[in-house]
Amino acid sequence: VFIPNKPPSAGEWGPAMGYGDGLALAEIQILGKRLFPSMSQFQIVSDRNRLDEFRDSNLVIIGGGKHNAVYRQLVEELRPGIHFFDTDTEDFKEIRNATRSIIYSSEYKNGKIDSDLGLILWCRRPSTQKIVLILAGSHTYGSWAAAQFLTVAKNVRPLIKYRDTGLELVVRCSISGNQVFPASPESALRRLGEGSGCDE
C-alpha cells in the first residue's frame, strides 16, 4: 500500500496522511483480511522511490497526486479517462477528463465542504499484469468514501465483471463534521479508457 508522502523537508520524504486517508487504509486492511484471511499484512510504504521494488506486487494507492508521487507516476502510465490532474505543486480538487475539463467537483456550503468525491481505479499494469487499486479523494474524505464503497458487498458485486478489463468509478459522499456518510456512485461505471459510461 502506497500512502501519501510530503514534499522534501531537510532532504527527507515522509508520510503526510490526512484523516480520511488513514481511515481508507484501515478499511482496505479490514477488507483484505476478510477476503484473504491467510494473507500476510499489507506492507505500507510512503517512499516514492520504492515503486520498482514492488514491481511484481499488487498495489493499493491511497490519496491523490499532490501528496502521492506514486499516484502521479501510475496515472501517467495507465492513462485513465478521468482522474485528478494534481501535481506536487498543484491541487486541483476536481476530477477532470483528458482535456482537463472539470467533470466532477466537491460541493461547499457556507465555506465548508459539504460533499466530497472519491475516485476508484482498478486495473492491471500493462507492464506486469499486476493489479493496481487507486483510492483517491478530492479531499481526504473522498479517499475514505472510495474505500468505504468497496467494503459493501452489494456495491462490489456489479464490479466483479470488470476485474480483468479494469474500471474507473467516481463516488460522492456527504460530510458532516468529521463524519463521511455512505458514498453513492456519481458517475456511470466506465471500463478503463472508455469515453462513455457502461450500462449499470
C-alpha positions as CSV (number, residue, x, y, z in Angstrom):
1,V,0.0,0.0,0.0
2,F,1.5,3.3,-1.0
3,I,0.3,6.2,1.1
4,P,0.6,9.9,0.6
5,N,4.0,11.5,1.1
6,K,5.0,15.1,1.7
7,P,7.5,17.2,-0.2
8,P,11.1,17.0,0.9
9,S,11.9,18.7,4.2
10,A,15.5,18.8,5.2
11,G,16.2,16.3,2.3
12,E,13.8,13.6,3.5
13,W,10.4,12.3,2.4
14,G,7.8,11.2,4.9
15,P,4.2,10.3,5.3
16,A,1.6,13.0,5.0
17,M,-1.6,11.1,5.6
18,G,-4.8,13.0,6.1
19,Y,-7.6,11.9,8.4
20,G,-9.6,10.2,5.6
21,D,-6.5,8.6,4.0
22,G,-5.8,6.9,7.3
23,L,-9.3,5.6,7.6
24,A,-9.2,4.5,4.0
25,L,-6.1,2.5,4.8
26,A,-7.9,0.9,7.8
27,E,-10.9,0.0,5.6
28,I,-8.7,-1.7,3.0
29,Q,-6.8,-3.6,5.6
30,I,-10.0,-4.9,7.1
31,L,-11.4,-5.8,3.7
32,G,-8.2,-7.6,2.8
33,K,-8.2,-9.7,5.9
34,R,-11.9,-10.6,5.4
35,L,-11.3,-11.7,1.8
36,F,-7.9,-13.3,2.3
37,P,-7.7,-14.5,5.9
38,S,-4.3,-16.2,5.3
39,M,-2.8,-13.1,3.7
40,S,0.1,-11.5,5.5
41,Q,-0.1,-7.9,6.5
42,F,-0.1,-5.2,3.8
43,Q,3.3,-3.5,3.5
44,I,2.7,0.2,4.0
45,V,5.1,2.4,2.1
46,S,5.4,6.2,1.8
47,D,8.7,6.3,-0.2
48,R,8.0,7.1,-3.8
49,N,11.4,5.7,-4.8
50,R,10.4,2.2,-3.8
51,L,7.8,1.6,-6.6
52,D,10.2,-0.5,-8.7
53,E,10.9,-2.7,-5.6
54,F,7.2,-3.7,-5.7
55,R,7.0,-4.1,-9.4
56,D,5.9,-7.7,-9.1
57,S,3.3,-7.0,-6.4
58,N,-0.3,-6.0,-6.5
59,L,-0.6,-2.3,-5.4
60,V,-3.0,-0.2,-3.5
61,I,-2.5,3.6,-3.8
62,I,-4.3,5.9,-1.3
63,G,-4.6,9.6,-1.9
64,G,-4.4,11.9,-4.9
65,G,-1.5,13.3,-6.8
66,K,-0.4,16.3,-4.7
67,H,1.0,14.2,-1.9
68,N,1.4,10.9,-3.6
69,A,4.1,10.7,-6.2
70,V,3.3,7.1,-6.9
71,Y,-0.3,8.1,-7.8
72,R,1.1,10.5,-10.4
73,Q,3.5,8.0,-11.8
74,L,0.9,5.3,-12.2
75,V,-1.7,7.5,-13.6
76,E,0.8,8.7,-16.2
77,E,1.5,5.0,-17.1
78,L,-2.2,3.9,-17.0
79,R,-3.8,6.9,-18.7
80,P,-7.3,6.6,-17.3
81,G,-10.0,8.7,-18.9
82,I,-10.8,10.7,-15.8
83,H,-8.7,11.5,-12.7
84,F,-7.2,14.2,-10.5
85,F,-4.6,16.1,-12.5
86,D,-2.7,17.0,-9.4
87,T,1.0,17.7,-9.3
88,D,3.3,18.1,-6.4
89,T,2.6,21.9,-6.5
90,E,-1.0,22.0,-7.8
91,D,-4.0,20.6,-6.0
92,F,-7.0,20.9,-8.4
93,K,-9.6,19.2,-6.2
94,E,-11.7,18.2,-9.3
95,I,-11.9,15.1,-11.4
96,R,-11.1,16.1,-15.0
97,N,-11.1,14.3,-18.3
98,A,-8.2,14.0,-20.8
99,T,-8.7,17.6,-22.0
100,R,-8.6,18.7,-18.3
101,S,-12.3,19.9,-18.4
102,I,-13.8,19.6,-15.0
103,I,-16.2,16.7,-14.9
104,Y,-16.9,16.4,-11.1
105,S,-16.1,18.6,-8.2
106,S,-16.7,18.8,-4.5
107,E,-19.5,20.9,-3.1
108,Y,-19.3,23.5,-0.4
109,K,-21.8,25.2,1.9
110,N,-21.0,28.3,4.0
111,G,-17.4,27.9,3.1
112,K,-17.1,24.3,4.4
113,I,-17.0,21.1,2.4
114,D,-20.5,19.6,2.1
115,S,-19.8,16.7,-0.2
116,D,-16.5,15.1,-1.4
117,L,-15.5,12.9,-4.4
118,G,-13.7,9.6,-4.3
119,L,-12.1,8.0,-7.4
120,I,-11.8,4.3,-7.6
121,L,-9.5,3.0,-10.3
122,W,-8.9,-0.8,-10.7
123,C,-6.8,-2.2,-13.4
124,R,-3.8,-4.3,-14.3
125,R,-0.5,-2.6,-15.0
126,P,0.3,-3.3,-18.7
127,S,4.0,-3.9,-17.9
128,T,3.4,-6.5,-15.2
129,Q,-0.2,-7.6,-15.3
130,K,-0.3,-7.0,-11.5
131,I,-3.4,-5.4,-10.0
132,V,-3.5,-1.6,-9.2
133,L,-6.2,-0.2,-7.0
134,I,-6.3,3.6,-6.6
135,L,-8.5,5.2,-4.0
136,A,-8.1,9.0,-4.2
137,G,-10.2,11.9,-3.0
138,S,-10.8,15.4,-3.9
139,H,-10.2,16.0,-0.2
140,T,-9.1,13.4,2.3
141,Y,-12.7,12.4,2.9
142,G,-13.1,11.2,-0.7
143,S,-10.3,8.6,-0.2
144,W,-12.2,7.2,2.8
145,A,-15.5,7.3,0.8
146,A,-13.9,5.3,-2.0
147,A,-12.6,2.7,0.5
148,Q,-16.0,2.5,2.3
149,F,-17.8,2.0,-1.0
150,L,-15.6,-1.1,-1.7
151,T,-16.4,-2.7,1.7
152,V,-20.1,-3.0,1.0
153,A,-20.8,-6.3,-0.8
154,K,-23.8,-5.0,-2.8
155,N,-21.6,-2.3,-4.2
156,V,-18.8,-4.7,-5.2
157,R,-20.9,-7.4,-6.9
158,P,-21.5,-5.3,-10.1
159,L,-17.8,-4.5,-10.3
160,I,-16.6,-8.2,-10.4
161,K,-17.1,-8.5,-14.2
162,Y,-14.6,-5.7,-14.7
163,R,-11.8,-7.3,-12.7
164,D,-9.8,-8.2,-15.9
165,T,-10.7,-5.2,-18.1
166,G,-10.3,-2.5,-15.4
167,L,-12.7,0.1,-14.3
168,E,-13.0,3.7,-13.0
169,L,-15.8,5.0,-10.9
170,V,-16.5,8.3,-9.1
171,V,-18.4,8.2,-5.8
172,R,-19.8,11.1,-3.9
173,C,-20.2,11.3,-0.1
174,S,-21.8,13.8,2.3
175,I,-19.7,15.3,5.0
176,S,-20.8,16.5,8.5
177,G,-18.0,17.4,10.8
178,N,-15.6,14.5,10.6
179,Q,-18.3,12.0,9.5
180,V,-18.5,10.6,6.0
181,F,-21.9,9.4,5.0
182,P,-22.3,6.5,2.7
183,A,-20.9,7.0,-0.8
184,S,-23.0,6.6,-3.8
185,P,-21.9,6.4,-7.5
186,E,-21.6,9.8,-9.0
187,S,-20.7,8.5,-12.5
188,A,-21.7,5.6,-14.7
189,L,-19.3,2.8,-14.3
190,R,-16.7,3.0,-17.0
191,R,-14.3,0.4,-18.3
192,L,-10.8,1.8,-18.1
193,G,-10.1,4.1,-21.1
194,E,-13.7,4.3,-22.3
195,G,-15.1,7.7,-23.2
196,S,-18.6,6.9,-22.1
197,G,-20.2,5.1,-19.2
198,C,-21.1,1.5,-19.2
199,D,-24.6,0.4,-18.6
200,E,-25.2,-0.4,-14.9
